[in-house]
Amino acid sequence: MHHISLDFWNTVGKPNPSYSQPRNEVLADFFNVDVATAAAGYKITKDWFIAMAENEGLGYDQEQNLTRLYYHFGAASDYACLADLGRRLDEVFLAYPPTIDPALVDVLARVCRAGITLSIGSNTDFVMGHSIRQVLGDLDFSFFVFSDELKFAKPASAFFERVRVEAMAVNADVRFEGDILHVGDSHRCDIWGGLQYGMQTAFTKDADQTAEVIEALLQERSQAASTKEYV
């Protein structure tokens, strides 16, 4: 294991419980509906994109996401409207960013000191890759692979292929798919998808458990190295 790729949602970042209400209020105001109707429309549309990712391996950019939302509410759209709504949703997300476990920050710093490179490999829906980058602070990720930018989503092999290519570019010790570990909370997208491509994978129940998962992996790596040296 020379490189670790991490999913973002519920693996690195934990959703802010204060985010959904102001987001739904923005949608309610924009589409002139009540908040409950806005929330329901958001969920239906988001679930559609999740299904397309899981079943077809497709990633969509912000314009495509918001166009689908317009379609749900039966509203006419143009580029200016899409851009305005996207800007407002980005502002709400950044005002109520996801939280990152301090223990995970510490573990990832030790991973880097051990010579293992890091990246984010994540599907997106209404929160785009450009917004997620802004909440990661000073964490030392060598690169990012987001489905809205790549146009492919986990569990598609094309997604993991991009991770492999980027990892080989930043870390000379990465020569094969098996040199990369992908960590995530989705059995289908992260675990099955990564294994199908040939990567090592590790499951985390949620973002509060990821530090423990990676800590265990570091210990296993250290023990394996000690055994090899002894032999």
C-alpha positions as CSV (number, residue, x, y, z in Angstrom):
1,M,0.0,0.0,0.0
2,H,1.7,3.2,-1.2
3,H,-1.4,5.4,-1.9
4,I,-4.7,5.8,-0.1
5,S,-7.8,7.1,-1.9
6,L,-10.6,8.3,0.3
7,D,-14.3,8.9,-0.5
8,F,-15.4,12.2,0.9
9,W,-19.0,12.0,2.2
10,N,-19.3,10.0,5.4
11,T,-15.7,8.9,5.1
12,V,-13.7,12.2,5.5
13,G,-16.5,14.7,5.8
14,K,-19.6,14.4,8.1
15,P,-22.6,16.3,6.9
16,N,-23.4,19.4,8.9
17,P,-26.8,18.9,10.6
18,S,-27.5,22.7,10.2
19,Y,-27.0,22.6,6.4
20,S,-30.2,21.0,5.1
21,Q,-32.7,23.6,6.4
22,P,-31.1,26.8,4.8
23,R,-30.5,24.8,1.6
24,N,-34.2,23.8,1.5
25,E,-35.1,27.4,2.2
26,V,-33.1,28.6,-0.8
27,L,-34.8,26.1,-3.0
28,A,-38.2,27.0,-1.7
29,D,-37.6,30.7,-2.4
30,F,-36.1,30.0,-5.8
31,F,-38.9,27.8,-7.0
32,N,-41.7,29.5,-5.1
33,V,-42.8,26.4,-3.2
34,D,-43.0,25.6,0.6
35,V,-40.0,24.2,2.3
36,A,-41.4,20.7,2.7
37,T,-42.0,20.5,-1.1
38,A,-38.5,21.9,-1.8
39,A,-37.0,19.3,0.5
40,A,-39.0,16.4,-1.2
41,G,-38.0,17.6,-4.7
42,Y,-34.4,17.8,-3.7
43,K,-34.4,14.3,-2.3
44,I,-36.1,12.8,-5.3
45,T,-33.7,14.5,-7.7
46,K,-30.6,13.5,-5.6
47,D,-31.8,9.9,-5.4
48,W,-32.0,9.8,-9.2
49,F,-28.4,11.0,-9.5
50,I,-27.3,8.4,-6.9
51,A,-29.0,5.7,-8.8
52,M,-27.4,6.8,-12.1
53,A,-24.0,6.7,-10.5
54,E,-24.5,3.3,-8.9
55,N,-26.2,1.6,-11.8
56,E,-24.7,3.4,-14.8
57,G,-21.4,4.8,-13.5
58,L,-22.3,8.3,-14.7
59,G,-21.3,11.6,-13.2
60,Y,-23.1,14.9,-13.8
61,D,-21.9,18.5,-13.5
62,Q,-23.7,21.3,-11.7
63,E,-25.5,22.5,-14.7
64,Q,-26.9,19.0,-15.4
65,N,-27.8,18.6,-11.7
66,L,-29.7,21.9,-11.5
67,T,-31.4,21.3,-14.9
68,R,-32.8,18.1,-13.5
69,L,-34.1,20.0,-10.5
70,Y,-35.7,22.6,-12.7
71,Y,-37.4,19.7,-14.6
72,H,-38.7,18.3,-11.4
73,F,-40.4,21.6,-10.4
74,G,-41.6,22.2,-13.9
75,A,-39.7,25.5,-14.1
76,A,-38.2,27.1,-17.2
77,S,-34.5,27.6,-17.0
78,D,-31.7,29.4,-18.6
79,Y,-28.0,29.5,-18.0
80,A,-28.2,32.7,-15.9
81,C,-30.8,31.1,-13.6
82,L,-28.8,27.9,-13.3
83,A,-25.7,29.9,-12.4
84,D,-27.5,32.0,-9.8
85,L,-29.0,28.9,-8.1
86,G,-25.7,27.1,-8.1
87,R,-24.0,30.2,-6.5
88,R,-26.6,30.4,-3.8
89,L,-26.4,26.7,-3.0
90,D,-22.6,26.9,-2.9
91,E,-22.8,29.8,-0.4
92,V,-25.1,27.8,1.9
93,F,-22.8,24.8,1.8
94,L,-19.7,26.9,2.6
95,A,-21.6,28.6,5.4
96,Y,-22.5,25.2,6.9
97,P,-19.5,23.0,5.9
98,P,-19.2,19.3,6.8
99,T,-17.1,18.5,9.9
100,I,-13.9,16.5,9.8
101,D,-12.8,14.5,12.8
102,P,-9.6,15.9,14.3
103,A,-8.4,12.4,14.9
104,L,-8.6,11.7,11.2
105,V,-6.6,14.9,10.5
106,D,-3.9,13.6,12.8
107,V,-3.9,10.1,11.3
108,L,-3.7,11.4,7.7
109,A,-0.7,13.6,8.7
110,R,1.1,10.5,9.9
111,V,0.1,8.7,6.7
112,C,1.9,11.4,4.7
113,R,5.0,11.2,7.0
114,A,5.1,7.5,6.3
115,G,5.6,8.3,2.6
116,I,2.0,7.2,1.6
117,T,0.3,9.7,-0.7
118,L,-3.4,10.6,-0.3
119,S,-6.2,11.6,-2.6
120,I,-10.0,12.1,-2.5
121,G,-12.0,10.0,-4.9
122,S,-15.7,10.9,-4.5
123,N,-19.0,10.9,-6.2
124,T,-20.9,14.2,-6.0
125,D,-24.5,15.2,-6.5
126,F,-25.6,18.8,-5.7
127,V,-22.3,19.7,-3.9
128,M,-19.7,19.9,-6.6
129,G,-16.0,19.0,-6.4
130,H,-15.0,22.7,-6.5
131,S,-16.9,23.3,-3.2
132,I,-15.6,20.2,-1.5
133,R,-12.0,21.3,-2.2
134,Q,-12.7,24.5,-0.2
135,V,-13.6,22.7,3.0
136,L,-10.6,20.4,3.1
137,G,-8.3,23.0,4.6
138,D,-4.7,22.1,4.8
139,L,-5.1,18.4,4.5
140,D,-2.3,17.1,2.3
141,F,-4.2,15.5,-0.6
142,S,-2.1,15.1,-3.8
143,F,-5.1,15.2,-6.1
144,F,-8.9,14.9,-6.3
145,V,-11.1,12.8,-8.5
146,F,-14.8,14.0,-8.5
147,S,-17.5,12.5,-10.5
148,D,-18.9,15.8,-11.7
149,E,-15.5,16.7,-13.2
150,L,-14.7,13.3,-14.6
151,K,-18.2,12.5,-15.9
152,F,-17.8,9.0,-14.5
153,A,-18.9,7.9,-11.0
154,K,-18.0,5.0,-8.7
155,P,-18.3,2.1,-9.1
156,A,-17.3,2.5,-12.8
157,S,-13.8,1.2,-13.6
158,A,-13.1,4.5,-15.4
159,F,-13.3,6.3,-12.1
160,F,-10.8,4.0,-10.4
161,E,-8.6,4.1,-13.6
162,R,-8.3,7.9,-13.1
163,V,-7.3,7.4,-9.5
164,R,-4.6,4.9,-10.6
165,V,-3.2,7.2,-13.3
166,E,-3.0,10.2,-11.0
167,A,-1.5,8.1,-8.1
168,M,1.2,6.8,-10.4
169,A,2.0,10.4,-11.5
170,V,2.5,11.6,-7.9
171,N,4.1,8.5,-6.3
172,A,6.8,6.5,-8.0
173,D,6.2,3.6,-5.7
174,V,2.7,3.1,-7.1
175,R,3.1,0.7,-10.1
176,F,-0.1,-1.4,-10.0
177,E,-3.7,-1.1,-9.0
178,G,-3.0,-3.2,-6.0
179,D,-0.6,-0.6,-4.6
180,I,-3.6,1.6,-3.9
181,L,-6.1,1.4,-1.1
182,H,-9.5,2.9,-1.5
183,V,-11.5,3.7,1.7
184,G,-15.3,4.4,1.7
185,D,-18.7,3.9,3.2
186,S,-20.5,2.4,0.2
187,H,-20.3,-1.3,-0.2
188,R,-21.3,-1.0,-3.9
189,C,-19.5,2.2,-5.0
190,D,-16.4,2.0,-2.9
191,I,-15.8,-1.6,-1.9
192,W,-17.2,-3.6,-4.8
193,G,-16.1,-1.0,-7.3
194,G,-12.6,-0.8,-6.1
195,L,-12.2,-4.6,-5.8
196,Q,-13.6,-5.0,-9.3
197,Y,-10.9,-2.7,-10.6
198,G,-8.2,-4.5,-8.6
199,M,-7.5,-2.1,-5.8
200,Q,-7.3,-2.9,-2.1
201,T,-10.4,-1.5,-0.3
202,A,-11.4,-0.8,3.3
203,F,-14.9,-0.1,4.6
204,T,-15.7,2.6,7.1
205,K,-19.1,2.8,8.7
206,D,-19.0,6.6,8.9
207,A,-16.6,9.5,9.1
208,D,-16.2,9.0,12.9
209,Q,-14.8,5.6,12.3
210,T,-12.4,6.4,9.4
211,A,-9.5,7.4,11.7
212,E,-9.7,4.0,13.5
213,V,-9.8,2.1,10.2
214,I,-6.7,3.8,8.8
215,E,-4.9,3.5,12.1
216,A,-5.4,-0.2,12.0
217,L,-4.1,-0.3,8.4
218,L,-1.0,1.6,9.4
219,Q,-0.3,-0.8,12.2
220,E,-0.7,-3.8,9.9
221,R,1.7,-2.2,7.4
222,S,4.2,-1.5,10.2
223,Q,4.0,-5.1,11.5
224,A,4.4,-6.5,8.0
225,A,7.5,-4.4,7.4
226,S,8.9,-5.5,10.8
227,T,8.3,-9.2,10.0
228,K,9.9,-8.8,6.6
229,E,13.0,-7.1,8.1
230,Y,13.3,-9.8,10.8
231,V,13.0,-12.6,8.2
